[in-house]
Amino acid sequence: MLTPPSTCPATHPVRPRRLQLAWAALLGMALAGCATLLPTAERVTIEQLVARAKQGESLDTLVAMVRAQPAAYGLQGSDFARLKAEGLPDRVLDELQRLEIAKAEERERLLRWEPPWPYRAWAYPHVIVVKPRPKPP
């Protein structure tokens, strides 16, 4: 005698799908809750860096503050000269420049699409220059 599908929980197609969705929702809520507990890095301004350098803050502390920044400051060459004149140490200026370069490289890498396979040379057409044959005399 055959049993209807609603009384047989092992072969019912809807229940495993609901269970998967419930686990996915539970995992999503757990991850969302953990993400809110992470500490956020305090954004230090350039003026605060200069003020701390003038107060005699240690060089390692200033460099660590720059390294902890989540984004670059958008400094230009003239800004580096101004900051040097205001008394910011060379190591801090070097770290600021390193941060600018790292963020620019990251931005460029995100804008440039690269295929995921390791051998990319065969995927793109190569330009072949064909020279015309000289005419026989």
C-alpha positions in Angstrom: 0.0 0.0 0.0 1.4 3.4 -0.9 1.4 6.2 1.6 0.7 9.8 0.6 3.7 12.2 0.4 2.4 14.4 3.2 2.7 11.6 5.8 6.2 10.5 4.8 8.6 13.2 6.0 11.7 11.6 4.5 10.6 12.0 0.9 8.6 15.2 1.2 10.4 17.8 -1.1 9.2 21.0 0.7 10.5 20.3 4.2 14.2 20.0 3.4 14.0 23.2 1.4 12.4 25.0 4.3 15.0 23.6 6.7 17.8 25.0 4.4 16.1 28.4 4.2 15.7 28.4 8.0 19.4 27.6 8.5 20.5 30.2 6.0 18.3 32.8 7.7 19.7 31.9 11.1 23.3 32.0 9.8 22.6 35.4 8.2 21.2 36.9 11.4 24.2 35.5 13.4 26.7 37.1 11.0 24.9 40.4 10.9 24.9 40.5 14.7 28.6 39.8 14.9 29.4 42.5 12.3 27.9 45.1 14.6 30.2 44.1 17.4 33.4 44.9 15.5 35.1 48.1 16.6 35.3 50.8 14.1 38.6 52.6 13.5 38.6 56.3 14.5 39.4 58.5 11.5 42.3 60.7 12.3 42.6 63.9 10.4 45.8 65.4 9.1 45.5 68.3 11.5 45.3 65.9 14.4 48.5 64.2 13.1 50.3 67.5 12.9 49.1 68.5 16.4 50.2 65.2 17.9 53.6 65.5 16.2 54.0 69.0 17.7 53.1 67.7 21.1 55.9 65.1 21.0 53.9 62.0 20.3 56.2 59.0 19.5 57.0 58.3 15.9 55.8 54.7 16.1 52.4 55.8 17.5 51.9 58.3 14.6 52.9 55.7 12.0 50.5 53.1 13.6 47.7 55.7 13.5 48.3 56.3 9.8 48.4 52.5 9.1 45.1 52.0 10.8 43.2 54.4 8.5 40.5 52.8 6.4 40.9 55.2 3.5 43.5 57.5 1.9 43.5 61.2 2.5 43.8 62.3 -1.1 47.0 64.3 -0.6 48.9 65.9 -3.4 52.6 66.7 -3.7 52.2 70.3 -2.4 50.4 68.9 0.6 53.4 66.8 1.5 55.6 69.9 1.3 53.3 71.8 3.5 53.1 69.0 6.1 56.9 68.8 6.1 57.1 72.5 6.8 54.5 72.1 9.6 56.7 69.6 11.4 55.4 66.2 10.4 58.3 63.6 10.5 59.6 62.0 7.4 58.5 58.5 8.4 54.9 59.7 8.9 55.0 61.4 5.5 56.4 58.2 3.9 53.5 56.2 5.5 51.0 58.7 4.2 52.4 58.3 0.7 52.4 54.5 1.0 48.7 54.7 2.0 47.9 56.8 -1.0 49.7 54.4 -3.3 48.1 51.3 -1.8 44.6 52.8 -2.1 45.2 53.9 -5.7 46.4 50.3 -6.6 43.4 48.8 -4.9 41.1 51.2 -6.8 42.8 50.3 -10.1 42.6 46.6 -9.4 38.9 46.8 -8.7 38.3 48.8 -11.9 40.4 46.4 -14.1 38.7 43.1 -14.7 41.0 40.2 -14.8 39.8 36.7 -15.7 40.1 34.1 -13.0 42.2 31.6 -14.8 46.0 31.7 -14.5 46.9 31.5 -18.2 45.4 34.7 -19.6 47.6 35.0 -22.6 45.7 32.5 -24.7 42.3 34.1 -23.9 43.0 37.4 -25.8 43.6 37.8 -29.5 47.2 38.7 -30.3 48.1 41.3 -32.8 50.1 39.9 -35.7 52.0 42.3 -37.9 52.4 40.9 -41.4 54.9 42.6 -43.6 54.1 42.6 -47.3 56.4 40.5 -49.5 58.7 42.4 -51.7 57.8 42.3 -55.4 60.2 40.3 -57.6 62.1 42.3 -60.1 
